[in-house]
Amino acid sequence: MNQPGWRRNASASQASPEILEVLRGLAVSLLSDNMARVSGTTGLMPYHKARPMAGTAVTVRTRPGDNLAIHRGFDFCRPGDVLVIDGGGDVTQALMGEIMATYAESLGVQGLVIDGAIRDVGALSAHDFPVYARGATHRGPYKNGPGEVNVPVSVGGMVVHPGDIVVGDEDGVLAIAPGDVSAVIEGAKRQAGKEAAALRSIAEGRFDRAWIEAQEKKMMGA
C-alpha cells in the first residue's frame, strides 16, 4: 500500500542480538556523549520499572489520537524490534494502554517509544516492559487512520529512520544509525572507563579539578 498517508513499507534489517546486548550494558548518556550530544529524545518519560532497552526501529507515524496505524504496525514487528510511534506529541487521547503494550511484548518487541499519550499507567508502571511516552490520559483513541508504517518519524525532537538502533534507559531514548553503532559503542566503553576512574579518584580524595580555572580563563579570553 503506497498511497500517501497510508504507506506500508517492509521492515529494515535487524541489528544482531550481540550488538543489542552490548548496548543494554551502556548508559544512554555515554552513548549520547559519543554522538556529540546532538541526538536523543526530550519530553518523553519512562512509564515502567527500570530496565534497559535496545532494539531495531520499526516506525509508525499516525494522526494524533488515532491508533489504527499502530495496530497495523504490529504486523511489521519481529522479536528484537522497538516500535517507535510518532503521534505528533498530542496528549489529548491515549494511543494505547495495557492491552496493546502486552501484545507488543508477546511479539518479542523490546519496547515502545511513543510521542503521544498512553493510559493504564498503574498497570504499565508495575512491569518492566519498556514504555516511553509524552504523557497520560484516560481518554482512549480513535481508529480511523490515516497513518504510515516504516517511514522516517520524529519523536521527542529526535528523527528515527526504520532500522535505526534505539536504546533507552532512565535518562531517555537515543537512536543510532547502524553504520555508526560500532564507533559509538567503542567510544562509550572508553568513556565508561574514564568515568569509573574519576569515581575512584573521588573516593580516594584525589579528584583533579584544576581544569576549571583554565577553562574560565579561556572563556573570558584571558
PyMOL CGO cylinders between C-alpha atoms (Angstrom):
from pymol import cmd
from pymol.cgo import CYLINDER

trace = [
    CYLINDER, 0.00, 0.00, 0.00, 1.74, 3.16, -1.22, 0.3, 1, 1, 1, 1, 1, 1,
    CYLINDER, 1.74, 3.16, -1.22, -0.98, 5.79, -1.08, 0.3, 1, 1, 1, 1, 1, 1,
    CYLINDER, -0.98, 5.79, -1.08, 0.34, 8.89, 0.72, 0.3, 1, 1, 1, 1, 1, 1,
    CYLINDER, 0.34, 8.89, 0.72, -0.76, 8.84, 4.32, 0.3, 1, 1, 1, 1, 1, 1,
    CYLINDER, -0.76, 8.84, 4.32, -1.27, 5.07, 4.22, 0.3, 1, 1, 1, 1, 1, 1,
    CYLINDER, -1.27, 5.07, 4.22, 2.18, 3.80, 3.24, 0.3, 1, 1, 1, 1, 1, 1,
    CYLINDER, 2.18, 3.80, 3.24, 3.27, 0.38, 4.48, 0.3, 1, 1, 1, 1, 1, 1,
    CYLINDER, 3.27, 0.38, 4.48, 6.96, -0.37, 3.94, 0.3, 1, 1, 1, 1, 1, 1,
    CYLINDER, 6.96, -0.37, 3.94, 8.90, -3.52, 4.76, 0.3, 1, 1, 1, 1, 1, 1,
    CYLINDER, 8.90, -3.52, 4.76, 10.87, -3.53, 7.98, 0.3, 1, 1, 1, 1, 1, 1,
    CYLINDER, 10.87, -3.53, 7.98, 14.61, -2.90, 7.76, 0.3, 1, 1, 1, 1, 1, 1,
    CYLINDER, 14.61, -2.90, 7.76, 17.34, -5.40, 8.56, 0.3, 1, 1, 1, 1, 1, 1,
    CYLINDER, 17.34, -5.40, 8.56, 17.76, -6.05, 12.26, 0.3, 1, 1, 1, 1, 1, 1,
    CYLINDER, 17.76, -6.05, 12.26, 20.76, -5.40, 14.47, 0.3, 1, 1, 1, 1, 1, 1,
    CYLINDER, 20.76, -5.40, 14.47, 22.42, -8.53, 15.78, 0.3, 1, 1, 1, 1, 1, 1,
    CYLINDER, 22.42, -8.53, 15.78, 21.46, -9.80, 19.25, 0.3, 1, 1, 1, 1, 1, 1,
    CYLINDER, 21.46, -9.80, 19.25, 25.10, -9.40, 20.28, 0.3, 1, 1, 1, 1, 1, 1,
    CYLINDER, 25.10, -9.40, 20.28, 25.10, -5.68, 19.42, 0.3, 1, 1, 1, 1, 1, 1,
    CYLINDER, 25.10, -5.68, 19.42, 21.83, -5.16, 21.28, 0.3, 1, 1, 1, 1, 1, 1,
    CYLINDER, 21.83, -5.16, 21.28, 23.17, -6.94, 24.36, 0.3, 1, 1, 1, 1, 1, 1,
    CYLINDER, 23.17, -6.94, 24.36, 26.24, -4.70, 24.43, 0.3, 1, 1, 1, 1, 1, 1,
    CYLINDER, 26.24, -4.70, 24.43, 24.09, -1.58, 24.10, 0.3, 1, 1, 1, 1, 1, 1,
    CYLINDER, 24.09, -1.58, 24.10, 21.89, -2.63, 27.02, 0.3, 1, 1, 1, 1, 1, 1,
    CYLINDER, 21.89, -2.63, 27.02, 25.00, -2.58, 29.18, 0.3, 1, 1, 1, 1, 1, 1,
    CYLINDER, 25.00, -2.58, 29.18, 25.96, 1.00, 28.28, 0.3, 1, 1, 1, 1, 1, 1,
    CYLINDER, 25.96, 1.00, 28.28, 24.33, 4.11, 29.71, 0.3, 1, 1, 1, 1, 1, 1,
    CYLINDER, 24.33, 4.11, 29.71, 22.42, 6.20, 27.18, 0.3, 1, 1, 1, 1, 1, 1,
    CYLINDER, 22.42, 6.20, 27.18, 24.29, 9.24, 28.50, 0.3, 1, 1, 1, 1, 1, 1,
    CYLINDER, 24.29, 9.24, 28.50, 27.60, 7.69, 27.43, 0.3, 1, 1, 1, 1, 1, 1,
    CYLINDER, 27.60, 7.69, 27.43, 26.26, 6.79, 24.01, 0.3, 1, 1, 1, 1, 1, 1,
    CYLINDER, 26.26, 6.79, 24.01, 24.90, 10.32, 23.63, 0.3, 1, 1, 1, 1, 1, 1,
    CYLINDER, 24.90, 10.32, 23.63, 28.24, 11.89, 24.58, 0.3, 1, 1, 1, 1, 1, 1,
    CYLINDER, 28.24, 11.89, 24.58, 29.84, 9.89, 21.78, 0.3, 1, 1, 1, 1, 1, 1,
    CYLINDER, 29.84, 9.89, 21.78, 27.32, 11.24, 19.27, 0.3, 1, 1, 1, 1, 1, 1,
    CYLINDER, 27.32, 11.24, 19.27, 28.29, 14.85, 20.03, 0.3, 1, 1, 1, 1, 1, 1,
    CYLINDER, 28.29, 14.85, 20.03, 25.19, 15.21, 22.28, 0.3, 1, 1, 1, 1, 1, 1,
    CYLINDER, 25.19, 15.21, 22.28, 23.01, 16.30, 19.36, 0.3, 1, 1, 1, 1, 1, 1,
    CYLINDER, 23.01, 16.30, 19.36, 20.53, 13.42, 19.27, 0.3, 1, 1, 1, 1, 1, 1,
    CYLINDER, 20.53, 13.42, 19.27, 18.10, 11.86, 21.73, 0.3, 1, 1, 1, 1, 1, 1,
    CYLINDER, 18.10, 11.86, 21.73, 14.58, 12.49, 22.96, 0.3, 1, 1, 1, 1, 1, 1,
    CYLINDER, 14.58, 12.49, 22.96, 13.31, 15.28, 25.16, 0.3, 1, 1, 1, 1, 1, 1,
    CYLINDER, 13.31, 15.28, 25.16, 9.95, 15.32, 26.89, 0.3, 1, 1, 1, 1, 1, 1,
    CYLINDER, 9.95, 15.32, 26.89, 9.36, 11.55, 26.82, 0.3, 1, 1, 1, 1, 1, 1,
    CYLINDER, 9.36, 11.55, 26.82, 9.22, 9.77, 30.17, 0.3, 1, 1, 1, 1, 1, 1,
    CYLINDER, 9.22, 9.77, 30.17, 9.59, 6.11, 31.14, 0.3, 1, 1, 1, 1, 1, 1,
    CYLINDER, 9.59, 6.11, 31.14, 6.39, 4.50, 32.41, 0.3, 1, 1, 1, 1, 1, 1,
    CYLINDER, 6.39, 4.50, 32.41, 7.90, 1.20, 33.55, 0.3, 1, 1, 1, 1, 1, 1,
    CYLINDER, 7.90, 1.20, 33.55, 10.22, -0.27, 36.13, 0.3, 1, 1, 1, 1, 1, 1,
    CYLINDER, 10.22, -0.27, 36.13, 13.86, 0.36, 35.35, 0.3, 1, 1, 1, 1, 1, 1,
    CYLINDER, 13.86, 0.36, 35.35, 15.10, -1.89, 32.55, 0.3, 1, 1, 1, 1, 1, 1,
    CYLINDER, 15.10, -1.89, 32.55, 17.50, -1.06, 29.69, 0.3, 1, 1, 1, 1, 1, 1,
    CYLINDER, 17.50, -1.06, 29.69, 16.05, -1.20, 26.18, 0.3, 1, 1, 1, 1, 1, 1,
    CYLINDER, 16.05, -1.20, 26.18, 17.72, -1.82, 22.83, 0.3, 1, 1, 1, 1, 1, 1,
    CYLINDER, 17.72, -1.82, 22.83, 16.24, -2.91, 19.52, 0.3, 1, 1, 1, 1, 1, 1,
    CYLINDER, 16.24, -2.91, 19.52, 15.79, -2.19, 15.84, 0.3, 1, 1, 1, 1, 1, 1,
    CYLINDER, 15.79, -2.19, 15.84, 13.32, 0.57, 14.97, 0.3, 1, 1, 1, 1, 1, 1,
    CYLINDER, 13.32, 0.57, 14.97, 10.01, -0.23, 13.35, 0.3, 1, 1, 1, 1, 1, 1,
    CYLINDER, 10.01, -0.23, 13.35, 8.30, 3.12, 12.94, 0.3, 1, 1, 1, 1, 1, 1,
    CYLINDER, 8.30, 3.12, 12.94, 4.72, 4.35, 12.79, 0.3, 1, 1, 1, 1, 1, 1,
    CYLINDER, 4.72, 4.35, 12.79, 3.50, 7.85, 12.01, 0.3, 1, 1, 1, 1, 1, 1,
    CYLINDER, 3.50, 7.85, 12.01, -0.14, 8.31, 12.94, 0.3, 1, 1, 1, 1, 1, 1,
    CYLINDER, -0.14, 8.31, 12.94, -2.73, 11.05, 13.12, 0.3, 1, 1, 1, 1, 1, 1,
    CYLINDER, -2.73, 11.05, 13.12, -2.81, 12.44, 16.66, 0.3, 1, 1, 1, 1, 1, 1,
    CYLINDER, -2.81, 12.44, 16.66, -5.22, 10.50, 18.84, 0.3, 1, 1, 1, 1, 1, 1,
    CYLINDER, -5.22, 10.50, 18.84, -5.69, 7.64, 16.37, 0.3, 1, 1, 1, 1, 1, 1,
    CYLINDER, -5.69, 7.64, 16.37, -4.09, 4.19, 16.67, 0.3, 1, 1, 1, 1, 1, 1,
    CYLINDER, -4.09, 4.19, 16.67, -5.26, 2.30, 13.56, 0.3, 1, 1, 1, 1, 1, 1,
    CYLINDER, -5.26, 2.30, 13.56, -1.77, 2.51, 12.04, 0.3, 1, 1, 1, 1, 1, 1,
    CYLINDER, -1.77, 2.51, 12.04, -0.23, 1.24, 15.28, 0.3, 1, 1, 1, 1, 1, 1,
    CYLINDER, -0.23, 1.24, 15.28, -2.36, -1.89, 15.14, 0.3, 1, 1, 1, 1, 1, 1,
    CYLINDER, -2.36, -1.89, 15.14, -1.15, -2.44, 11.58, 0.3, 1, 1, 1, 1, 1, 1,
    CYLINDER, -1.15, -2.44, 11.58, 2.41, -1.67, 12.64, 0.3, 1, 1, 1, 1, 1, 1,
    CYLINDER, 2.41, -1.67, 12.64, 2.40, -4.71, 14.92, 0.3, 1, 1, 1, 1, 1, 1,
    CYLINDER, 2.40, -4.71, 14.92, 2.33, -6.87, 11.77, 0.3, 1, 1, 1, 1, 1, 1,
    CYLINDER, 2.33, -6.87, 11.77, 5.78, -5.49, 10.87, 0.3, 1, 1, 1, 1, 1, 1,
    CYLINDER, 5.78, -5.49, 10.87, 7.35, -6.15, 14.27, 0.3, 1, 1, 1, 1, 1, 1,
    CYLINDER, 7.35, -6.15, 14.27, 9.75, -9.00, 14.94, 0.3, 1, 1, 1, 1, 1, 1,
    CYLINDER, 9.75, -9.00, 14.94, 11.45, -10.19, 18.12, 0.3, 1, 1, 1, 1, 1, 1,
    CYLINDER, 11.45, -10.19, 18.12, 14.24, -7.70, 18.81, 0.3, 1, 1, 1, 1, 1, 1,
    CYLINDER, 14.24, -7.70, 18.81, 12.44, -4.63, 17.44, 0.3, 1, 1, 1, 1, 1, 1,
    CYLINDER, 12.44, -4.63, 17.44, 11.44, -1.41, 19.19, 0.3, 1, 1, 1, 1, 1, 1,
    CYLINDER, 11.44, -1.41, 19.19, 8.18, 0.16, 17.97, 0.3, 1, 1, 1, 1, 1, 1,
    CYLINDER, 8.18, 0.16, 17.97, 8.65, 3.91, 17.58, 0.3, 1, 1, 1, 1, 1, 1,
    CYLINDER, 8.65, 3.91, 17.58, 5.41, 5.90, 17.24, 0.3, 1, 1, 1, 1, 1, 1,
    CYLINDER, 5.41, 5.90, 17.24, 5.12, 9.50, 16.08, 0.3, 1, 1, 1, 1, 1, 1,
    CYLINDER, 5.12, 9.50, 16.08, 1.79, 10.70, 17.41, 0.3, 1, 1, 1, 1, 1, 1,
    CYLINDER, 1.79, 10.70, 17.41, 2.58, 14.36, 16.86, 0.3, 1, 1, 1, 1, 1, 1,
    CYLINDER, 2.58, 14.36, 16.86, 3.11, 14.95, 20.57, 0.3, 1, 1, 1, 1, 1, 1,
    CYLINDER, 3.11, 14.95, 20.57, -0.63, 15.05, 21.20, 0.3, 1, 1, 1, 1, 1, 1,
    CYLINDER, -0.63, 15.05, 21.20, -1.68, 14.09, 24.73, 0.3, 1, 1, 1, 1, 1, 1,
    CYLINDER, -1.68, 14.09, 24.73, -5.46, 14.59, 24.49, 0.3, 1, 1, 1, 1, 1, 1,
    CYLINDER, -5.46, 14.59, 24.49, -6.13, 10.95, 23.50, 0.3, 1, 1, 1, 1, 1, 1,
    CYLINDER, -6.13, 10.95, 23.50, -4.18, 7.88, 24.62, 0.3, 1, 1, 1, 1, 1, 1,
    CYLINDER, -4.18, 7.88, 24.62, -2.71, 5.93, 21.71, 0.3, 1, 1, 1, 1, 1, 1,
    CYLINDER, -2.71, 5.93, 21.71, -2.50, 2.69, 23.69, 0.3, 1, 1, 1, 1, 1, 1,
    CYLINDER, -2.50, 2.69, 23.69, -2.67, 1.10, 27.10, 0.3, 1, 1, 1, 1, 1, 1,
    CYLINDER, -2.67, 1.10, 27.10, -2.03, -2.18, 28.88, 0.3, 1, 1, 1, 1, 1, 1,
    CYLINDER, -2.03, -2.18, 28.88, -3.59, -4.49, 26.28, 0.3, 1, 1, 1, 1, 1, 1,
    CYLINDER, -3.59, -4.49, 26.28, -1.60, -3.18, 23.31, 0.3, 1, 1, 1, 1, 1, 1,
    CYLINDER, -1.60, -3.18, 23.31, 1.62, -3.00, 25.33, 0.3, 1, 1, 1, 1, 1, 1,
    CYLINDER, 1.62, -3.00, 25.33, 1.13, -6.58, 26.49, 0.3, 1, 1, 1, 1, 1, 1,
    CYLINDER, 1.13, -6.58, 26.49, 0.53, -7.69, 22.92, 0.3, 1, 1, 1, 1, 1, 1,
    CYLINDER, 0.53, -7.69, 22.92, 3.70, -5.92, 21.77, 0.3, 1, 1, 1, 1, 1, 1,
    CYLINDER, 3.70, -5.92, 21.77, 5.69, -7.70, 24.47, 0.3, 1, 1, 1, 1, 1, 1,
    CYLINDER, 5.69, -7.70, 24.47, 4.20, -11.04, 23.40, 0.3, 1, 1, 1, 1, 1, 1,
    CYLINDER, 4.20, -11.04, 23.40, 5.62, -10.44, 19.90, 0.3, 1, 1, 1, 1, 1, 1,
    CYLINDER, 5.62, -10.44, 19.90, 9.13, -10.09, 21.30, 0.3, 1, 1, 1, 1, 1, 1,
    CYLINDER, 9.13, -10.09, 21.30, 9.15, -6.32, 20.89, 0.3, 1, 1, 1, 1, 1, 1,
    CYLINDER, 9.15, -6.32, 20.89, 11.82, -4.81, 23.15, 0.3, 1, 1, 1, 1, 1, 1,
    CYLINDER, 11.82, -4.81, 23.15, 9.95, -1.61, 23.99, 0.3, 1, 1, 1, 1, 1, 1,
    CYLINDER, 9.95, -1.61, 23.99, 7.64, 1.19, 22.89, 0.3, 1, 1, 1, 1, 1, 1,
    CYLINDER, 7.64, 1.19, 22.89, 8.60, 4.81, 22.25, 0.3, 1, 1, 1, 1, 1, 1,
    CYLINDER, 8.60, 4.81, 22.25, 5.51, 6.99, 21.85, 0.3, 1, 1, 1, 1, 1, 1,
    CYLINDER, 5.51, 6.99, 21.85, 5.41, 10.72, 21.12, 0.3, 1, 1, 1, 1, 1, 1,
    CYLINDER, 5.41, 10.72, 21.12, 1.87, 10.88, 22.41, 0.3, 1, 1, 1, 1, 1, 1,
    CYLINDER, 1.87, 10.88, 22.41, -0.15, 9.73, 25.40, 0.3, 1, 1, 1, 1, 1, 1,
    CYLINDER, -0.15, 9.73, 25.40, -0.79, 6.35, 26.98, 0.3, 1, 1, 1, 1, 1, 1,
    CYLINDER, -0.79, 6.35, 26.98, -3.25, 5.10, 29.60, 0.3, 1, 1, 1, 1, 1, 1,
    CYLINDER, -3.25, 5.10, 29.60, -3.35, 2.28, 32.19, 0.3, 1, 1, 1, 1, 1, 1,
    CYLINDER, -3.35, 2.28, 32.19, -0.29, 3.86, 33.78, 0.3, 1, 1, 1, 1, 1, 1,
    CYLINDER, -0.29, 3.86, 33.78, -0.72, 1.93, 37.02, 0.3, 1, 1, 1, 1, 1, 1,
    CYLINDER, -0.72, 1.93, 37.02, -0.57, -1.41, 35.25, 0.3, 1, 1, 1, 1, 1, 1,
    CYLINDER, -0.57, -1.41, 35.25, 2.29, -0.43, 32.92, 0.3, 1, 1, 1, 1, 1, 1,
    CYLINDER, 2.29, -0.43, 32.92, 4.40, 1.02, 35.73, 0.3, 1, 1, 1, 1, 1, 1,
    CYLINDER, 4.40, 1.02, 35.73, 4.13, -2.24, 37.67, 0.3, 1, 1, 1, 1, 1, 1,
    CYLINDER, 4.13, -2.24, 37.67, 6.01, -4.09, 34.91, 0.3, 1, 1, 1, 1, 1, 1,
    CYLINDER, 6.01, -4.09, 34.91, 9.49, -3.78, 33.42, 0.3, 1, 1, 1, 1, 1, 1,
    CYLINDER, 9.49, -3.78, 33.42, 8.43, -3.82, 29.75, 0.3, 1, 1, 1, 1, 1, 1,
    CYLINDER, 8.43, -3.82, 29.75, 9.87, -0.52, 28.45, 0.3, 1, 1, 1, 1, 1, 1,
    CYLINDER, 9.87, -0.52, 28.45, 7.26, 2.10, 27.58, 0.3, 1, 1, 1, 1, 1, 1,
    CYLINDER, 7.26, 2.10, 27.58, 8.27, 5.71, 26.96, 0.3, 1, 1, 1, 1, 1, 1,
    CYLINDER, 8.27, 5.71, 26.96, 5.58, 8.33, 26.27, 0.3, 1, 1, 1, 1, 1, 1,
    CYLINDER, 5.58, 8.33, 26.27, 4.95, 12.06, 26.39, 0.3, 1, 1, 1, 1, 1, 1,
    CYLINDER, 4.95, 12.06, 26.39, 2.04, 11.88, 28.82, 0.3, 1, 1, 1, 1, 1, 1,
    CYLINDER, 2.04, 11.88, 28.82, -1.01, 10.02, 30.06, 0.3, 1, 1, 1, 1, 1, 1,
    CYLINDER, -1.01, 10.02, 30.06, -4.78, 10.39, 29.82, 0.3, 1, 1, 1, 1, 1, 1,
    CYLINDER, -4.78, 10.39, 29.82, -7.75, 8.12, 30.41, 0.3, 1, 1, 1, 1, 1, 1,
    CYLINDER, -7.75, 8.12, 30.41, -9.31, 9.21, 27.10, 0.3, 1, 1, 1, 1, 1, 1,
    CYLINDER, -9.31, 9.21, 27.10, -8.94, 6.43, 24.54, 0.3, 1, 1, 1, 1, 1, 1,
    CYLINDER, -8.94, 6.43, 24.54, -8.01, 6.60, 20.84, 0.3, 1, 1, 1, 1, 1, 1,
    CYLINDER, -8.01, 6.60, 20.84, -9.92, 6.61, 17.59, 0.3, 1, 1, 1, 1, 1, 1,
    CYLINDER, -9.92, 6.61, 17.59, -9.32, 4.00, 14.91, 0.3, 1, 1, 1, 1, 1, 1,
    CYLINDER, -9.32, 4.00, 14.91, -9.88, 5.78, 11.63, 0.3, 1, 1, 1, 1, 1, 1,
    CYLINDER, -9.88, 5.78, 11.63, -6.38, 6.50, 10.28, 0.3, 1, 1, 1, 1, 1, 1,
    CYLINDER, -6.38, 6.50, 10.28, -4.53, 7.66, 8.35, 0.3, 1, 1, 1, 1, 1, 1,
    CYLINDER, -4.53, 7.66, 8.35, -1.05, 6.57, 9.31, 0.3, 1, 1, 1, 1, 1, 1,
    CYLINDER, -1.05, 6.57, 9.31, 2.13, 5.13, 7.82, 0.3, 1, 1, 1, 1, 1, 1,
    CYLINDER, 2.13, 5.13, 7.82, 4.46, 2.27, 8.75, 0.3, 1, 1, 1, 1, 1, 1,
    CYLINDER, 4.46, 2.27, 8.75, 8.24, 2.25, 8.36, 0.3, 1, 1, 1, 1, 1, 1,
    CYLINDER, 8.24, 2.25, 8.36, 8.75, 5.85, 7.30, 0.3, 1, 1, 1, 1, 1, 1,
    CYLINDER, 8.75, 5.85, 7.30, 11.06, 8.43, 8.95, 0.3, 1, 1, 1, 1, 1, 1,
    CYLINDER, 11.06, 8.43, 8.95, 9.44, 9.79, 12.11, 0.3, 1, 1, 1, 1, 1, 1,
    CYLINDER, 9.44, 9.79, 12.11, 10.12, 12.39, 14.78, 0.3, 1, 1, 1, 1, 1, 1,
    CYLINDER, 10.12, 12.39, 14.78, 9.72, 11.50, 18.46, 0.3, 1, 1, 1, 1, 1, 1,
    CYLINDER, 9.72, 11.50, 18.46, 10.67, 13.82, 21.28, 0.3, 1, 1, 1, 1, 1, 1,
    CYLINDER, 10.67, 13.82, 21.28, 12.61, 16.02, 18.87, 0.3, 1, 1, 1, 1, 1, 1,
    CYLINDER, 12.61, 16.02, 18.87, 14.63, 13.08, 17.53, 0.3, 1, 1, 1, 1, 1, 1,
    CYLINDER, 14.63, 13.08, 17.53, 14.39, 11.79, 13.97, 0.3, 1, 1, 1, 1, 1, 1,
    CYLINDER, 14.39, 11.79, 13.97, 14.25, 7.99, 13.73, 0.3, 1, 1, 1, 1, 1, 1,
    CYLINDER, 14.25, 7.99, 13.73, 14.62, 6.04, 10.49, 0.3, 1, 1, 1, 1, 1, 1,
    CYLINDER, 14.62, 6.04, 10.49, 13.39, 2.47, 10.09, 0.3, 1, 1, 1, 1, 1, 1,
    CYLINDER, 13.39, 2.47, 10.09, 16.31, 0.20, 11.00, 0.3, 1, 1, 1, 1, 1, 1,
    CYLINDER, 16.31, 0.20, 11.00, 17.97, 2.64, 13.40, 0.3, 1, 1, 1, 1, 1, 1,
    CYLINDER, 17.97, 2.64, 13.40, 19.07, 1.06, 16.67, 0.3, 1, 1, 1, 1, 1, 1,
    CYLINDER, 19.07, 1.06, 16.67, 17.00, 2.51, 19.51, 0.3, 1, 1, 1, 1, 1, 1,
    CYLINDER, 17.00, 2.51, 19.51, 18.39, 2.47, 23.05, 0.3, 1, 1, 1, 1, 1, 1,
    CYLINDER, 18.39, 2.47, 23.05, 16.71, 3.61, 26.24, 0.3, 1, 1, 1, 1, 1, 1,
    CYLINDER, 16.71, 3.61, 26.24, 17.21, 3.83, 29.99, 0.3, 1, 1, 1, 1, 1, 1,
    CYLINDER, 17.21, 3.83, 29.99, 16.06, 6.07, 32.84, 0.3, 1, 1, 1, 1, 1, 1,
    CYLINDER, 16.06, 6.07, 32.84, 17.66, 9.11, 31.18, 0.3, 1, 1, 1, 1, 1, 1,
    CYLINDER, 17.66, 9.11, 31.18, 15.78, 8.81, 27.89, 0.3, 1, 1, 1, 1, 1, 1,
    CYLINDER, 15.78, 8.81, 27.89, 15.96, 7.34, 24.41, 0.3, 1, 1, 1, 1, 1, 1,
    CYLINDER, 15.96, 7.34, 24.41, 18.58, 7.55, 21.67, 0.3, 1, 1, 1, 1, 1, 1,
    CYLINDER, 18.58, 7.55, 21.67, 18.62, 6.36, 18.05, 0.3, 1, 1, 1, 1, 1, 1,
    CYLINDER, 18.62, 6.36, 18.05, 21.86, 5.26, 16.40, 0.3, 1, 1, 1, 1, 1, 1,
    CYLINDER, 21.86, 5.26, 16.40, 22.30, 4.69, 12.66, 0.3, 1, 1, 1, 1, 1, 1,
    CYLINDER, 22.30, 4.69, 12.66, 23.52, 1.12, 12.04, 0.3, 1, 1, 1, 1, 1, 1,
    CYLINDER, 23.52, 1.12, 12.04, 26.65, 2.38, 10.29, 0.3, 1, 1, 1, 1, 1, 1,
    CYLINDER, 26.65, 2.38, 10.29, 27.65, 4.39, 13.38, 0.3, 1, 1, 1, 1, 1, 1,
    CYLINDER, 27.65, 4.39, 13.38, 26.98, 1.87, 16.09, 0.3, 1, 1, 1, 1, 1, 1,
    CYLINDER, 26.98, 1.87, 16.09, 30.44, 0.26, 16.31, 0.3, 1, 1, 1, 1, 1, 1,
    CYLINDER, 30.44, 0.26, 16.31, 32.23, 3.59, 16.73, 0.3, 1, 1, 1, 1, 1, 1,
    CYLINDER, 32.23, 3.59, 16.73, 29.64, 4.82, 19.25, 0.3, 1, 1, 1, 1, 1, 1,
    CYLINDER, 29.64, 4.82, 19.25, 29.99, 1.65, 21.31, 0.3, 1, 1, 1, 1, 1, 1,
    CYLINDER, 29.99, 1.65, 21.31, 33.78, 1.84, 21.38, 0.3, 1, 1, 1, 1, 1, 1,
    CYLINDER, 33.78, 1.84, 21.38, 33.70, 5.50, 22.40, 0.3, 1, 1, 1, 1, 1, 1,
    CYLINDER, 33.70, 5.50, 22.40, 31.15, 4.82, 25.12, 0.3, 1, 1, 1, 1, 1, 1,
    CYLINDER, 31.15, 4.82, 25.12, 33.25, 1.95, 26.51, 0.3, 1, 1, 1, 1, 1, 1,
    CYLINDER, 33.25, 1.95, 26.51, 36.32, 4.20, 26.70, 0.3, 1, 1, 1, 1, 1, 1,
    CYLINDER, 36.32, 4.20, 26.70, 34.33, 6.91, 28.42, 0.3, 1, 1, 1, 1, 1, 1,
    CYLINDER, 34.33, 6.91, 28.42, 32.86, 4.41, 30.89, 0.3, 1, 1, 1, 1, 1, 1,
    CYLINDER, 32.86, 4.41, 30.89, 36.42, 3.53, 31.91, 0.3, 1, 1, 1, 1, 1, 1,
    CYLINDER, 36.42, 3.53, 31.91, 37.32, 7.20, 32.39, 0.3, 1, 1, 1, 1, 1, 1,
    CYLINDER, 37.32, 7.20, 32.39, 34.23, 7.83, 34.50, 0.3, 1, 1, 1, 1, 1, 1,
    CYLINDER, 34.23, 7.83, 34.50, 34.95, 4.79, 36.66, 0.3, 1, 1, 1, 1, 1, 1,
    CYLINDER, 34.95, 4.79, 36.66, 38.47, 6.16, 37.23, 0.3, 1, 1, 1, 1, 1, 1,
    CYLINDER, 38.47, 6.16, 37.23, 37.04, 9.56, 38.18, 0.3, 1, 1, 1, 1, 1, 1,
    CYLINDER, 37.04, 9.56, 38.18, 34.73, 7.95, 40.75, 0.3, 1, 1, 1, 1, 1, 1,
    CYLINDER, 34.73, 7.95, 40.75, 37.67, 6.05, 42.22, 0.3, 1, 1, 1, 1, 1, 1,
    CYLINDER, 37.67, 6.05, 42.22, 39.67, 9.27, 42.49, 0.3, 1, 1, 1, 1, 1, 1,
    CYLINDER, 39.67, 9.27, 42.49, 36.81, 10.93, 44.40, 0.3, 1, 1, 1, 1, 1, 1,
    CYLINDER, 36.81, 10.93, 44.40, 36.66, 8.02, 46.82, 0.3, 1, 1, 1, 1, 1, 1,
    CYLINDER, 36.66, 8.02, 46.82, 40.43, 8.24, 47.31, 0.3, 1, 1, 1, 1, 1, 1,
    CYLINDER, 40.43, 8.24, 47.31, 40.45, 12.04, 47.79, 0.3, 1, 1, 1, 1, 1, 1,
    CYLINDER, 40.45, 12.04, 47.79, 42.49, 12.85, 44.70, 0.3, 1, 1, 1, 1, 1, 1,
    CYLINDER, 42.49, 12.85, 44.70, 39.86, 14.18, 42.27, 0.3, 1, 1, 1, 1, 1, 1,
    CYLINDER, 39.86, 14.18, 42.27, 41.52, 16.68, 39.89, 0.3, 1, 1, 1, 1, 1, 1,
    CYLINDER, 41.52, 16.68, 39.89, 39.58, 19.95, 39.44, 0.3, 1, 1, 1, 1, 1, 1,
    CYLINDER, 39.58, 19.95, 39.44, 42.49, 22.02, 38.12, 0.3, 1, 1, 1, 1, 1, 1,
    CYLINDER, 42.49, 22.02, 38.12, 40.87, 22.29, 34.68, 0.3, 1, 1, 1, 1, 1, 1,
    CYLINDER, 40.87, 22.29, 34.68, 38.15, 24.66, 35.97, 0.3, 1, 1, 1, 1, 1, 1,
    CYLINDER, 38.15, 24.66, 35.97, 40.42, 27.71, 36.35, 0.3, 1, 1, 1, 1, 1, 1,
    CYLINDER, 40.42, 27.71, 36.35, 41.98, 27.14, 32.92, 0.3, 1, 1, 1, 1, 1, 1,
    CYLINDER, 41.98, 27.14, 32.92, 38.54, 26.82, 31.33, 0.3, 1, 1, 1, 1, 1, 1,
    CYLINDER, 38.54, 26.82, 31.33, 37.30, 30.02, 32.99, 0.3, 1, 1, 1, 1, 1, 1,
    CYLINDER, 37.30, 30.02, 32.99, 40.31, 31.94, 31.69, 0.3, 1, 1, 1, 1, 1, 1,
    CYLINDER, 40.31, 31.94, 31.69, 39.74, 30.55, 28.22, 0.3, 1, 1, 1, 1, 1, 1,
    CYLINDER, 39.74, 30.55, 28.22, 36.06, 31.54, 28.22, 0.3, 1, 1, 1, 1, 1, 1,
    CYLINDER, 36.06, 31.54, 28.22, 36.90, 35.05, 29.49, 0.3, 1, 1, 1, 1, 1, 1,
    CYLINDER, 36.90, 35.05, 29.49, 39.56, 35.50, 26.85, 0.3, 1, 1, 1, 1, 1, 1,
    CYLINDER, 39.56, 35.50, 26.85, 42.24, 35.89, 29.49, 0.3, 1, 1, 1, 1, 1, 1,
]
cmd.load_cgo(trace, "trace")
